[in-house]
Amino acid sequence: MAKDTRITGDMILNAVSSAVMSAGTDVVYLGILPTPALQYYCKKSCSGNYDNCIT
């Protein structure tokens, strides 16, 4: 997961990561990133298996 610099970023990050972890999935937090950087990370880390990435 990543977030932007808006003041609601932490609240949304905590809510979404808690929901994802409660479903038994791991969360990787990448910090403050623009959307294209997050998409690039997912493309490289999922190695073509996009079922493991949510962007």
N, C-alpha and C positions, 0 to 999 in steps of 0.2 A: 504494500500500500504506500501511497504517497499523498501529500497534501499540498495545498497552496498556502499563501500567507494571510488569508482571511481569518478574522478572529474566531469564526465558527469551525475552523479546520480541526482543532483538537477535539471538539465535541463530536463532530461527524466521524473522525478517525476512531475515537473510542467506541462509539455506538456500532459502527460497521465492523470493526475488528472483533468486538465482543460477540456480535451475532455470528460472524464467520467461525470464530473459535468454538462457540457453543455447538456448532454443527460438526465439530471434529476436524476442522481444516486448519492447517498452519497458516500464519500470517507473516509476511516479510515486510518490515517497515523500511522504506528507503529515504524518508525525510521529506524535505520540501523540494519538489520537482515539477517542471512543466509537464503537461500531458504527453507530448511526444517522447520525452525521456522515459516515462513510465511504460509507454507502449514499446519502445525499443528494448527496454529491460525484459519485458514479458516475451517479446519475440525471441530474444537471444536465450533466455533461461528456460523456455518451454520446449525448445528444440523442435518446433513444428507441432507439438501436442498442445493445442490451445484449450483443451478441456481443463487443463490444470491452471489456467490463468483467467482472471476476470479483470477486465480493464474498464 
